[in-house]
Amino acid sequence: MSLSDATAAPAVTTASSRFGWKSRLVVAGVLAVAAVCLYLMLRTGADDVLRWDFRFGNSSFQRRLRTVAAILLAAYCQAVATVLFHTVTHNRILTPSIIGLDSLYVLIQTVGVAVVGAKFVDNSDTVPQFLFQTLTMVLFAAVLYRWLFSGRFSSLFLLLLAGVVIGLAFRAVSEFLQRLLSPTDFDALSIKLFGRLGSVNVELLPIAAVICLVVGVIVWRRRHVYDVVLLGRESATGLGVDHKRELTLALVLIALLVSVSTALVGPLTFFGFIVATLAYEFAGDWRHRATLPMAFLIGVTMLAAGQFVLHNIFYASGQLTVLIEFVGGIVFLAVLLLRKSS
């Protein structure tokens, strides 16, 4: 029996639907493309009227195109990382940020501003800084995995607990250092502590895209393996899967995706949780062939439509990710309460 055949039986029960998972992906893809096109080519004029704007060569369109590239990369990283994290932890109320990578990013930014000053923020979007931040977060995750998985009492839940404790420690040190900053340095730092989509350095996009492409190829080629992992440790081992090796590889890929996303656009704590939760409801199939692309397409639709509404309907210049994190927190609590009451 092949590995793909072994995953024919779903691990969870899904409601029957008139539309298969492929049809649902097509609909989600159309919505994502429509949201991106609306954001790129429909603008509000001086008379407060929405009009199509096909001036592809002007600076405004180039800026929006850069934002779309950041949206695609952020949605991809967060969606894939969260779905994989739910697979290996068998818990859909957790997010990859529990490992402590977001807290480490905040600590790096805070220490940099405390040592160098506000000019550290001005140089934080350069290629060397991006690579340094990404490499630091990946190395932290690798050391944490090796430390907790190579010992006698290796356990995934011990890893999650250690991630929470270390993350709280990073946050405590960051808050202490922030209290010592001058008001000017603190204001400059605050900009970097929220997710940002419209101010990404264009030089970082090809690097992030290559990393996402490599990870995407690895994940997609192993999607049947992750279907088996989703069945549980005993079932996966019985079907010939090296559960510990697959778990470690998946966690390394998750750490890499979260590190790239955080270093590129800043922390997005609950965004991945939202798109993954919606993907499970609308994918029409429990397997990763459906949930992974569905989560990505939902993420693109949310970010692109949110940017369009924020800038053309409400004329707001704030950060969309702040609103997403607020809504994500509410969705997280709602899911938690519904699970508790069921």
C-alpha positions, 0 to 999 in steps of 0.5 A: 500500500502506497503512502498516498493510499494510506491517507485515504481515510480522513483523520477528522470527520468533515461535512459533505458538500456539493463542491469538491476541494478542487472547486473550492480552491478555484473559487478561493483563487478567483477571490484572491486574484480579484482582491489583488486586482482591486487593490492594484487598479482601483483608486479613490480620486480627489473627488472621493470617487473610486476609479480604475487606474491603469497607469502602471508606470507611476510610483504609486502603482510600483508602491502598491505592487511592492505591497502585493509582493509582501502580501503574497510572501507574508500570507504564504509563510504564515499559512503554511507554517500554521497549518504544518504547526497544527499538523505536528502538534495535533492542536488547532488552537496553537500558533507558531509564535508560541515557540518564541520567535516573535519575542526574539524578533522584538528583543533583537530590535529592542537591543539594537535600538538600545545600543545603536539608537534610532538609526538601527531602525533605519537600517533594519530593512537592509539585506544584511539585517534581514539575513541576520535576523532570519538566521538568528531566529532559525538558529535559536529554533534549531538549538531549542529543537536539538536541546529538547529532542536529543535528551532522554525526556524529549517531548513536543509538549516540553518544547512548547512549554520551553518556547512559552517560558523563553518567549516570556523571558525575551519579552520581559528583557525587551520591556525593561530595555524599552523603559530605558529608551528615550522617547525618540528611540522608543517611537522609532522602535514602536514602528518595527514592533507591528506588522507592516506591509507597505514599507518593505524594502524591495531588495528583500523580496527576491531573497524571501521569495527564493526561501519560500519557493525552496520550502514550498517544494519540500512541503508539497513533495511531503504532503502525503507524509504530513497526511500520515503524521496527522493520523497520530504518532502510533498510526504514522509509525505503524505505516512506516513513517519516522515520526521524530524525523518528520516532526523535526524537519517540519518544525525547522521549516516552520521556524524558517517560514516564521523567521522570514515573515517576521523579519520581512513584515514584522510579527503577525501573531494571530494572522496564521491562526485565522487563515488556517482556521478558515481553511479547515472550514472551507477546504472541503478536504482534511488533507494538506493538498487542500488545506495548504493552498486554501489557507494561502489563498484566504490569507492573500484575500484577507490582506489584499481586501483589507489594504483596499478597504483601509486605504480607499474606503476609510482613508486610513494610514494605519497598519492593517496588521494591527486590526488583523491581530485584534480580530484574530484575538477575538477569533482565537477566544471564540474558538477556544470557548466553543471547543470548551462548551462542545 
